[in-house]
Amino acid sequence: MPATLERPEPSFEEAESIQRYWETHYQELLGDYAEQFVAVDFRSGKVVANNPDLAMLAYELRDRGIDIRTDVAIQFISSRSASLLL
């Protein structure tokens, strides 16, 4: 039987904090990281990595011991409006 992974979820307060961070810093991030995925340590508010390729960003974070499920928030920074269906 395969191991079951526990799905980490941010608390409502953490989710609100993350959303506020993106809203507050989006224009600043757009100037520095346009058309890239940006990983932010939402506890410190610091950008820890960026890459235009999401898979490469995930590999870099993994190699640095950063768990993308619990340690960072990731957002695609773009001046263009787009919808992403997952």
C-alpha positions, -999 to 999 in steps of 0.1 A, spaced: 0 0 0 15 34 -10 23 59 18 -3 86 23 11 121 23 -4 146 47 -17 176 28 -4 208 45 -28 237 44 -23 272 55 -45 285 82 -70 312 72 -48 338 88 -18 326 68 -37 326 36 -49 362 43 -13 372 51 -1 357 18 -28 374 -2 -20 408 14 17 403 6 9 397 -31 -14 427 -32 10 450 -14 42 440 -33 29 430 -67 40 462 -85 74 461 -69 78 424 -78 66 432 -114 95 456 -118 121 430 -107 106 396 -118 82 402 -148 70 370 -165 86 348 -138 74 326 -110 85 340 -77 88 320 -45 85 341 -13 91 330 22 58 345 35 70 345 71 99 369 63 85 385 31 117 378 13 120 365 -23 139 332 -21 139 322 -57 126 331 -91 124 314 -125 103 317 -157 99 279 -156 78 266 -127 94 231 -128 129 245 -126 119 268 -97 105 237 -79 137 218 -85 158 247 -73 138 250 -41 139 213 -35 177 212 -40 180 240 -14 158 221 11 128 244 8 94 226 8 71 243 -17 41 230 2 49 247 35 79 271 33 70 294 4 42 310 -15 46 310 -53 30 334 -77 35 341 -114 43 378 -118 29 393 -150 15 426 -163 -8 406 -185 -41 393 -172 -45 356 -174 -65 327 -160 -49 294 -151 -71 264 -148 -56 235 -128 
